[in-house]
Amino acid sequence: MDWLSKHGPMLIDWESGKLQLHKDGEAINLVVQQEIAEVKLCQEMVQPTKEQQRGNLLVVAHIYCIQSSTALQEKSVCPQLQLVLEQFKEVFQEPNTLPPHRAIDHQIPLKSDSTPISVRPYRYSYFQRLEIEQIIEELLQNSFIRPSTSPYSSPVLLVKKKDNSWRLCIDYRQLNEATIKNKYPIPIIDDLLDELRGARYFSKIDLRSGYHQIRMADADIFKTAFRTHNGHYEFVVMPFGLTNAPATFQTLMNDLFKPYIRQFVLVFFDDILIYSKTMSDHVTHVSKALQVLADNQLFAKKSKCEFGVTQIEYLGHIILEQGVATDPHKVESMVNWPVPQNVKQLRGFLGLTGYYRKFVKNYGAISKPLTELTKKNTFKWSPQAQLSFDNLKQAMTEAPVLILPDYTKKFVIETDASALGMGAVLMQENRPVAYLSKSLGLKNQALSTYEKELLALFTAVKKWKHYLLGQPFVIKTDQISLKHLLEQKVTNALQHKGLCVLLGLDYSIEYKKGKENKVADALSRVQGQNWVLKSEIGELGSVSELLPWIQELTQSYQGDPWIEELKQKANFDSTQPSPVHTIHQGVIRFKGRICVGNVGDWRQKILQSLHDTAIGGHSGINATYHKVKKFFYWPQLKQSVHDYVSTCHTCQLNKGEHVPYPGLLQPLPIPQTGWHSVGLDFITGLPMSKGKNVILVIIDRLTKYGHFLALTHPYNASVVAQLFLDNVYKLHGLPQNLVSDRDPIFTSHFWKELMDKIGIKLNMSTAYHPQSDGQTERLNQCVEQYLRCMVFDQQKKWMKWLPLAEYWYNTSFQQSIGMTPFQALYGYQPTLLPLGDLIKSNNQTVNSMLSNR
């Protein structure tokens, strides 16, 4: 990119693979000659031939890309096939008219005892209502919907997509319940794949918004009616989410391609596969298939299609000339299972493999080296254990354990979620078809148990949806409240997103006790193993080498009855797969936290270290408690923190009572990503310190991460903008919007013009009501209180404490996000060392530096 940026404006034709740039006033044409997949990324400039040098200078570029996990793919399309695609280019265009009525339009047959369905619309925020209005306007312009006077009314679901745009779905759950299900025959996958034998070339066509290319039967349009906050509408085309929509789609495709099915075309819902033995035949076959689409005004999305390749993914299989192989994504969770680091992790792996032991010949002999390690004090990984581990993983990913899907039998999905991950297995007759294991991001780790289990359920269904279309299936979960998901009221964004995945599918949810759900449970926990190891070691020193002051802390153990009781528990727990109490080098830990005895003043020292120092920042009770409990444990710890903070003399002198603003709260929309929306404000009226007397406070509204920047009054908008770019842009890039009060800086012509040119939207608080930017106002209070507590009577030295104030704030627990801003932004916690009286040195300069921290 650096090389390209030096050659002025460029003209790019992606379809033909041509790029034109300029150097020294002379046009240079680049042509993609070929694509080579290798495990490297580079550009190789090749000397042009004499023919290529005619006219403008022509340079041929070889583009190398990173190889995928599957075998090499032929990406280029042969010239004859390219001509066919050009001939039918209208098939790949955006449709600009309604689809025609065909022999098969979508109908909604209702049960005899049904009455008109009318469900109250869901409530949305002001900004979401604007998005709904925009989507409705687009649907009206395309004639996909029209105003309605129908007695039917279903609510809308609004879901945010990966590109931050929105998708509108209709919650047809009650209408689907009243609909007579269409029991149509499903193609048997094995029979379909048998037709591919001997084929060498393959093409796959993906229809553009397939459901919207089918008309509703005129007599059933009124049943699709839905209501938004500002109108009542009904669909003229088949909407997404109706229970019989997959059946209609399959029936139409079978009818249109009937002369070619099993000759050179396979159709499975919206997956159209064309296969041929020779390229010349393939060109003819693709032409005939595209002719069918053109004659029936059906449109495909070219970016999702593949043409003339020798390897292709189809219905969970990899299709090659040599035969059919299993899609490696189905078993990657098992193949990538990490080596167990302790007995608990080993038991989880053996629990999963043992579930399928009846399908593994000599399972007992293969697994014996591993089962031996689960006995008391015998866990030591060996070459024999590794061989057994590898053999069992291989057995789990091959027949007869792993089976190919049989579409005449019912699918069952078992899901589970743990603190750090989620897992699922797709099964038929208690044998696995595919595995799923996925770690949870920091945002999802903060979800409730119900929400994590819900997320696991939705994720599994979305991943395996191509197996589940058109037939009933069962979802099994150990979260009993999910059993009633179909009847539950939609109250949050996660439910909105998940229901859009489930709409139109025929499923039931069953409760399965956690102890019986061994496979999904093990898959959900494998993603968290590395995290668990880190938390077991702790951030206050590794297990193998403890910090000196931690070893000195054992002085608090002498003669403490509670400590003696813990030692007995630790000795007992050492025989368990997941010990709660451990002893290492004399230090007792409870769930990884260091236990502190009641002998001496060690508990007082720890509280002082994590409250009175610069990293403690004289925080409130809750923030101090979370800081202490992260590392230490003793009985009634929360009460100890409460008593200490409540009687802190410095806090009483420098902190006022926090009184919430009166009136109704009007929260701003929650940003979807970090540093997408940023708040700004000034702290003014400070005494001059190192030439500065103002603090610019900047906060990310999602992660709550803050930056505190000093500047000198008077200042102008140009100075503030430069300070922002120098200190925030270099770390986080440009935000999409800035939230601020109506300070003259933020209302100046320069500020507005600059933000407009760099694409940042300004959101300002209501005049005389700065509380509408509540996050920044509250952060200002925190910074002011911290500085008052730290500077005491040396008010002109506040600049010395400002960097520490930023570190203190970003590493303090925030109730609103359930973690620290540092962890929310970076995904890990910084190493926090309790300082103050806990660390002493013979070097006075070292002592002085530590005491100031």
ChimeraX attribute file (.defattr): number of C-alpha atoms within 10 A of each C-alpha:
attribute: neighborCount
match mode: 1-to-1
recipient: residues
	/A:1	5
	/A:2	6
	/A:3	6
	/A:4	11
	/A:5	10
	/A:6	11
	/A:7	16
	/A:8	12
	/A:9	11
	/A:10	14
	/A:11	11
	/A:12	14
	/A:13	10
	/A:14	9
	/A:15	6
	/A:16	9
	/A:17	12
	/A:18	15
	/A:19	15
	/A:20	17
	/A:21	19
	/A:22	16
	/A:23	10
	/A:24	7
	/A:25	9
	/A:26	10
	/A:27	16
	/A:28	17
	/A:29	20
	/A:30	19
	/A:31	17
	/A:32	15
	/A:33	14
	/A:34	13
	/A:35	15
	/A:36	16
	/A:37	17
	/A:38	12
	/A:39	10
	/A:40	10
	/A:41	11
	/A:42	10
	/A:43	11
	/A:44	10
	/A:45	12
	/A:46	10
	/A:47	12
	/A:48	14
	/A:49	11
	/A:50	8
	/A:51	8
	/A:52	14
	/A:53	12
	/A:54	10
	/A:55	8
	/A:56	11
	/A:57	13
	/A:58	20
	/A:59	19
	/A:60	19
	/A:61	19
	/A:62	18
	/A:63	16
	/A:64	17
	/A:65	15
	/A:66	12
	/A:67	15
	/A:68	11
	/A:69	8
	/A:70	12
	/A:71	11
	/A:72	13
	/A:73	15
	/A:74	14
	/A:75	15
	/A:76	14
	/A:77	14
	/A:78	13
	/A:79	10
	/A:80	13
	/A:81	19
	/A:82	14
	/A:83	14
	/A:84	16
	/A:85	20
	/A:86	11
	/A:87	13
	/A:88	15
	/A:89	15
	/A:90	17
	/A:91	23
	/A:92	20
	/A:93	14
	/A:94	11
	/A:95	16
	/A:96	9
	/A:97	12
	/A:98	16
	/A:99	18
	/A:100	14
	/A:101	15
	/A:102	12
	/A:103	9
	/A:104	16
	/A:105	18
	/A:106	26
	/A:107	18
	/A:108	23
	/A:109	14
	/A:110	17
	/A:111	12
	/A:112	9
	/A:113	6
	/A:114	11
	/A:115	12
	/A:116	13
	/A:117	17
	/A:118	17
	/A:119	17
	/A:120	12
	/A:121	16
	/A:122	16
	/A:123	13
	/A:124	14
	/A:125	11
	/A:126	11
	/A:127	10
	/A:128	15
	/A:129	16
	/A:130	12
	/A:131	17
	/A:132	21
	/A:133	15
	/A:134	13
	/A:135	15
	/A:136	19
	/A:137	13
	/A:138	12
	/A:139	14
	/A:140	15
	/A:141	13
	/A:142	14
	/A:143	15
	/A:144	21
	/A:145	22
	/A:146	17
	/A:147	14
	/A:148	19
	/A:149	11
	/A:150	17
	/A:151	13
	/A:152	21
	/A:153	28
	/A:154	26
	/A:155	20
	/A:156	22
	/A:157	22
	/A:158	20
	/A:159	21
	/A:160	14
	/A:161	10
	/A:162	8
	/A:163	6
	/A:164	10
	/A:165	9
	/A:166	16
	/A:167	15
	/A:168	16
	/A:169	20
	/A:170	22
	/A:171	25
	/A:172	27
	/A:173	20
	/A:174	14
	/A:175	23
	/A:176	21
	/A:177	15
	/A:178	19
	/A:179	18
	/A:180	14
	/A:181	18
	/A:182	16
	/A:183	10
	/A:184	13
	/A:185	13
	/A:186	15
	/A:187	16
	/A:188	13
	/A:189	16
	/A:190	12
	/A:191	10
	/A:192	15
	/A:193	17
	/A:194	12
	/A:195	16
	/A:196	26
	/A:197	16
	/A:198	15
	/A:199	20
	/A:200	21
	/A:201	25
	/A:202	27
	/A:203	22
	/A:204	23
	/A:205	23
	/A:206	18
	/A:207	21
	/A:208	20
	/A:209	14
	/A:210	18
	/A:211	19
	/A:212	17
	/A:213	24
	/A:214	25
	/A:215	23
	/A:216	22
	/A:217	18
	/A:218	13
	/A:219	10
	/A:220	17
	/A:221	22
	/A:222	20
	/A:223	21
	/A:224	26
	/A:225	27
	/A:226	27
	/A:227	22
	/A:228	21
	/A:229	14
	/A:230	9
	/A:231	11
	/A:232	17
	/A:233	23
	/A:234	24
	/A:235	24
	/A:236	23
	/A:237	25
	/A:238	25
	/A:239	24
	/A:240	20
	/A:241	22
	/A:242	21
	/A:243	25
	/A:244	23
	/A:245	23
	/A:246	21
	/A:247	21
	/A:248	22
	/A:249	22
	/A:250	20
	/A:251	15
	/A:252	19
	/A:253	21
	/A:254	17
	/A:255	13
	/A:256	16
	/A:257	18
	/A:258	14
	/A:259	11
	/A:260	15
	/A:261	19
	/A:262	18
	/A:263	14
	/A:264	21
	/A:265	25
	/A:266	24
	/A:267	20
	/A:268	20
	/A:269	21
	/A:270	18
	/A:271	18
	/A:272	20
	/A:273	24
	/A:274	26
	/A:275	28
	/A:276	24
	/A:277	16
	/A:278	12
	/A:279	18
	/A:280	12
	/A:281	14
	/A:282	24
	/A:283	23
	/A:284	14
	/A:285	20
	/A:286	26
	/A:287	17
	/A:288	16
	/A:289	19
	/A:290	23
	/A:291	16
	/A:292	14
	/A:293	19
	/A:294	17
	/A:295	10
	/A:296	15
	/A:297	16
	/A:298	22
	/A:299	24
	/A:300	23
	/A:301	16
	/A:302	17
	/A:303	9
	/A:304	11
	/A:305	15
	/A:306	17
	/A:307	25
	/A:308	25
	/A:309	20
	/A:310	19
	/A:311	22
	/A:312	20
	/A:313	16
	/A:314	17
	/A:315	16
	/A:316	19
	/A:317	17
	/A:318	17
	/A:319	24
	/A:320	21
	/A:321	15
	/A:322	12
	/A:323	15
	/A:324	18
	/A:325	12
	/A:326	19
	/A:327	17
	/A:328	16
	/A:329	16
	/A:330	22
	/A:331	22
	/A:332	15
	/A:333	20
	/A:334	21
	/A:335	15
	/A:336	11
	/A:337	17
	/A:338	15
	/A:339	16
	/A:340	18
	/A:341	14
	/A:342	17
	/A:343	24
	/A:344	14
	/A:345	19
	/A:346	19
	/A:347	20
	/A:348	19
	/A:349	26
	/A:350	20
	/A:351	17
	/A:352	18
	/A:353	22
	/A:354	19
	/A:355	15
	/A:356	19
	/A:357	19
	/A:358	12
	/A:359	16
	/A:360	18
	/A:361	11
	/A:362	10
	/A:363	17
	/A:364	13
	/A:365	11
	/A:366	18
	/A:367	20
	/A:368	13
	/A:369	19
	/A:370	26
	/A:371	17
	/A:372	13
	/A:373	19
	/A:374	20
	/A:375	13
	/A:376	12
	/A:377	11
	/A:378	11
	/A:379	16
	/A:380	13
	/A:381	15
	/A:382	12
	/A:383	9
	/A:384	12
	/A:385	20
	/A:386	15
	/A:387	15
	/A:388	18
	/A:389	22
	/A:390	15
	/A:391	14
	/A:392	21
	/A:393	18
	/A:394	15
	/A:395	19
	/A:396	22
	/A:397	23
	/A:398	13
	/A:399	12
	/A:400	16
	/A:401	20
	/A:402	21
	/A:403	16
	/A:404	19
	/A:405	21
	/A:406	15
	/A:407	18
	/A:408	12
	/A:409	12
	/A:410	15
	/A:411	23
	/A:412	24
	/A:413	24
	/A:414	27
	/A:415	34
	/A:416	30
	/A:417	31
	/A:418	23
	/A:419	18
	/A:420	22
	/A:421	25
	/A:422	30
	/A:423	29
	/A:424	29
	/A:425	22
	/A:426	24
	/A:427	21
	/A:428	17
	/A:429	9
	/A:430	12
	/A:431	18
	/A:432	25
	/A:433	22
	/A:434	26
	/A:435	25
	/A:436	24
	/A:437	29
	/A:438	20
	/A:439	21
	/A:440	22
	/A:441	12
	/A:442	17
	/A:443	14
	/A:444	15
	/A:445	17
	/A:446	16
	/A:447	15
	/A:448	11
	/A:449	14
	/A:450	13
	/A:451	19
	/A:452	24
	/A:453	23
	/A:454	22
	/A:455	22
	/A:456	27
	/A:457	26
	/A:458	20
	/A:459	20
	/A:460	22
	/A:461	21
	/A:462	14
	/A:463	12
	/A:464	17
	/A:465	14
	/A:466	16
	/A:467	18
	/A:468	19
	/A:469	19
	/A:470	26
	/A:471	22
	/A:472	14
	/A:473	18
	/A:474	17
	/A:475	21
	/A:476	23
	/A:477	27
	/A:478	22
	/A:479	21
	/A:480	15
	/A:481	13
	/A:482	21
	/A:483	18
	/A:484	12
	/A:485	15
	/A:486	16
	/A:487	10
	/A:488	11
	/A:489	9
	/A:490	15
	/A:491	10
	/A:492	9
	/A:493	13
	/A:494	15
	/A:495	20
	/A:496	18
	/A:497	19
	/A:498	19
	/A:499	23
	/A:500	22
	/A:501	18
	/A:502	19
	/A:503	19
	/A:504	21
	/A:505	22
	/A:506	18
	/A:507	17
	/A:508	15
	/A:509	20
	/A:510	17
	/A:511	17
	/A:512	17
	/A:513	13
	/A:514	13
	/A:515	8
	/A:516	11
	/A:517	21
	/A:518	22
	/A:519	25
	/A:520	29
	/A:521	27
	/A:522	26
	/A:523	30
	/A:524	27
	/A:525	24
	/A:526	28
	/A:527	22
	/A:528	18
	/A:529	21
	/A:530	13
	/A:531	11
	/A:532	16
	/A:533	13
	/A:534	12
	/A:535	14
	/A:536	16
	/A:537	14
	/A:538	18
	/A:539	17
	/A:540	18
	/A:541	14
	/A:542	12
	/A:543	13
	/A:544	8
	/A:545	8
	/A:546	14
	/A:547	13
	/A:548	11
	/A:549	12
	/A:550	17
	/A:551	12
	/A:552	13
	/A:553	20
	/A:554	19
	/A:555	16
	/A:556	18
	/A:557	20
	/A:558	13
	/A:559	12
	/A:560	13
	/A:561	11
	/A:562	14
	/A:563	19
	/A:564	14
	/A:565	10
	/A:566	18
	/A:567	18
	/A:568	11
	/A:569	16
	/A:570	20
	/A:571	14
	/A:572	14
	/A:573	16
	/A:574	16
	/A:575	15
	/A:576	16
	/A:577	16
	/A:578	14
	/A:579	18
	/A:580	15
	/A:581	22
	/A:582	22
	/A:583	17
	/A:584	10
	/A:585	11
	/A:586	14
	/A:587	19
	/A:588	23
	/A:589	22
	/A:590	19
	/A:591	17
	/A:592	23
	/A:593	23
	/A:594	24
	/A:595	23
	/A:596	25
	/A:597	25
	/A:598	20
	/A:599	15
	/A:600	13
	/A:601	11
	/A:602	19
	/A:603	21
	/A:604	13
	/A:605	16
	/A:606	19
	/A:607	21
	/A:608	22
	/A:609	23
	/A:610	23
	/A:611	26
	/A:612	22
	/A:613	23
	/A:614	24
	/A:615	25
	/A:616	26
	/A:617	27
	/A:618	25
	/A:619	25
	/A:620	16
	/A:621	18
	/A:622	16
	/A:623	19
	/A:624	24
	/A:625	22
	/A:626	17
	/A:627	21
	/A:628	21
	/A:629	15
	/A:630	15
	/A:631	19
	/A:632	19
	/A:633	21
	/A:634	18
	/A:635	12
	/A:636	8
	/A:637	14
	/A:638	18
	/A:639	12
	/A:640	17
	/A:641	24
	/A:642	15
	/A:643	11
	/A:644	17
	/A:645	24
	/A:646	13
	/A:647	10
	/A:648	14
	/A:649	10
	/A:650	15
	/A:651	20
	/A:652	13
	/A:653	11
	/A:654	16
	/A:655	17
	/A:656	10
	/A:657	6
	/A:658	8
	/A:659	6
	/A:660	7
	/A:661	10
	/A:662	7
	/A:663	6
	/A:664	6
	/A:665	10
	/A:666	10
	/A:667	11
	/A:668	14
	/A:669	13
	/A:670	10
	/A:671	16
	/A:672	13
	/A:673	14
	/A:674	17
	/A:675	26
	/A:676	19
	/A:677	24
	/A:678	25
	/A:679	24
	/A:680	21
	/A:681	21
	/A:682	20
	/A:683	17
	/A:684	13
	/A:685	10
	/A:686	15
	/A:687	14
	/A:688	16
	/A:689	16
	/A:690	13
	/A:691	13
	/A:692	17
	/A:693	20
	/A:694	21
	/A:695	23
	/A:696	18
	/A:697	21
	/A:698	25
	/A:699	23
	/A:700	26
	/A:701	24
	/A:702	21
	/A:703	24
	/A:704	25
	/A:705	23
	/A:706	24
	/A:707	21
	/A:708	19
	/A:709	21
	/A:710	19
	/A:711	17
	/A:712	15
	/A:713	15
	/A:714	8
	/A:715	11
	/A:716	14
	/A:717	18
	/A:718	13
	/A:719	13
	/A:720	17
	/A:721	15
	/A:722	12
	/A:723	16
	/A:724	18
	/A:725	14
	/A:726	11
	/A:727	13
	/A:728	18
	/A:729	14
	/A:730	10
	/A:731	10
	/A:732	13
	/A:733	11
	/A:734	19
	/A:735	19
	/A:736	16
	/A:737	18
	/A:738	23
	/A:739	25
	/A:740	25
	/A:741	25
	/A:742	18
	/A:743	14
	/A:744	11
	/A:745	18
	/A:746	23
	/A:747	15
	/A:748	13
	/A:749	11
	/A:750	15
	/A:751	18
	/A:752	16
	/A:753	11
	/A:754	14
	/A:755	17
	/A:756	12
	/A:757	8
	/A:758	11
	/A:759	13
	/A:760	17
	/A:761	15
	/A:762	19
	/A:763	17
	/A:764	18
	/A:765	17
	/A:766	13
	/A:767	10
	/A:768	9
	/A:769	10
	/A:770	16
	/A:771	18
	/A:772	21
	/A:773	22
	/A:774	18
	/A:775	17
	/A:776	27
	/A:777	20
	/A:778	12
	/A:779	18
	/A:780	20
	/A:781	14
	/A:782	16
	/A:783	20
	/A:784	15
	/A:785	19
	/A:786	27
	/A:787	22
	/A:788	18
	/A:789	21
	/A:790	25
	/A:791	15
	/A:792	13
	/A:793	9
	/A:794	9
	/A:795	15
	/A:796	16
	/A:797	17
	/A:798	23
	/A:799	21
	/A:800	15
	/A:801	16
	/A:802	20
	/A:803	13
	/A:804	19
	/A:805	26
	/A:806	19
	/A:807	19
	/A:808	20
	/A:809	25
	/A:810	21
	/A:811	22
	/A:812	22
	/A:813	22
	/A:814	18
	/A:815	10
	/A:816	10
	/A:817	14
	/A:818	14
	/A:819	19
	/A:820	25
	/A:821	24
	/A:822	21
	/A:823	18
	/A:824	22
	/A:825	20
	/A:826	11
	/A:827	13
	/A:828	12
	/A:829	15
	/A:830	12
	/A:831	11
	/A:832	13
	/A:833	16
	/A:834	23
	/A:835	22
	/A:836	20
	/A:837	15
	/A:838	17
	/A:839	17
	/A:840	15
	/A:841	10
	/A:842	7
	/A:843	8
	/A:844	10
	/A:845	10
	/A:846	12
	/A:847	15
	/A:848	12
	/A:849	9
	/A:850	17
	/A:851	15
	/A:852	15
	/A:853	16
